[in-house]
Amino acid sequence: MHVVYAAVPLLLLTAGCAHVKPDTPVAEPPVVARQPGTPQPAAKPAAPATPKPEPAAAPAPRVRTPAPQTASKAAPLVAKTPATAPALDLNTLKEELRATKAIGFFTKIALKNQVDDLRDQFREYYQGKAKLTMTDLRRSYELLIMKVLSLLQDEDQKLASAIVSSREAIWGLLADPKKFATLQG
Amino acid sequence: MNTLTVALAQSLVVAAFFAVPSFADDEELKKDLTAVIALHGLPCGQVVAVTVQAENDYAASCKDGNKYRVYLNAAGRVVVEKQQ
């Protein structure tokens, strides 16, 4: 009988421990944190733009030195990313986002609302009705991607990486009026 | 007496197993609502208590003292309303 008394608290403790699993990927977030580094190519267009007017100014060598550093850092990262996270097409990405358990039901709907809002803004832009510029739309798009990534990066790193890899391709679809028109149907 | 004790112990173990998932669901809901409120750009920090008002209609209390009603409207949009 004493054995039963001893077993009950033990079972209760083990039942409690069975719940503690989900916090495992502590070491992994840096991987995703690096991958947002991949958008560095997106920042590149800004970099060449600044060095051109600056050679006339004195600190030109300073501008030149950081540029090769970022390029040399970006190169290995870009090489790593495709191995872990291939870019996904839009439909696969939608399915993956619907299926992921990293984002709750309400959050998914709220995100979908925001995606729909952004699509409406693009539609208005192409119809000439929008007050927003393409730069504003790009900013909204980047913010939305960051929101999605921040929701995914701790619990579904694979999908977060896939989105990082796909973000330029998705932007390509949105920023091209012809491709955007095909999305509507 | 012995049979009663064993039965009590067994029911405690069963209750413990059932208690864990419900706690987990509640935590998931709080996390979900925290994310929704943050997505709407509203201050909250973290949802610490949730009351179910109806289907897809919740009253959330935040760590910073803010209270919100989070619900799904007829148009399929998640709405976050600040409560006093």
Chai-1 contact restraints between the chains, C-beta under 6 A:
chainA,res_idxA,chainB,res_idxB,connection_type,confidence,min_distance_angstrom,max_distance_angstrom,comment,restraint_id
A,V4,B,A9,contact,1.0,0.0,6.0,A-B,restraint_1
A,V8,B,A9,contact,1.0,0.0,6.0,A-B,restraint_2
A,L11,B,V13,contact,1.0,0.0,6.0,A-B,restraint_3
A,L12,B,A16,contact,1.0,0.0,6.0,A-B,restraint_4
A,A15,B,A16,contact,1.0,0.0,6.0,A-B,restraint_5
A,A15,B,F17,contact,1.0,0.0,6.0,A-B,restraint_6
A,A15,B,V20,contact,1.0,0.0,6.0,A-B,restraint_7
A,H19,B,V20,contact,1.0,0.0,6.0,A-B,restraint_8
A,G104,B,D32,contact,1.0,0.0,6.0,A-B,restraint_9
A,F106,B,D32,contact,1.0,0.0,6.0,A-B,restraint_10
A,F106,B,V36,contact,1.0,0.0,6.0,A-B,restraint_11
A,F106,B,V78,contact,1.0,0.0,6.0,A-B,restraint_12
A,T107,B,D32,contact,1.0,0.0,6.0,A-B,restraint_13
A,T107,B,A35,contact,1.0,0.0,6.0,A-B,restraint_14
A,T107,B,V36,contact,1.0,0.0,6.0,A-B,restraint_15
A,I109,B,V78,contact,1.0,0.0,6.0,A-B,restraint_16
A,A110,B,V36,contact,1.0,0.0,6.0,A-B,restraint_17
A,A110,B,L39,contact,1.0,0.0,6.0,A-B,restraint_18
A,A110,B,V78,contact,1.0,0.0,6.0,A-B,restraint_19
A,N113,B,R77,contact,1.0,0.0,6.0,A-B,restraint_20
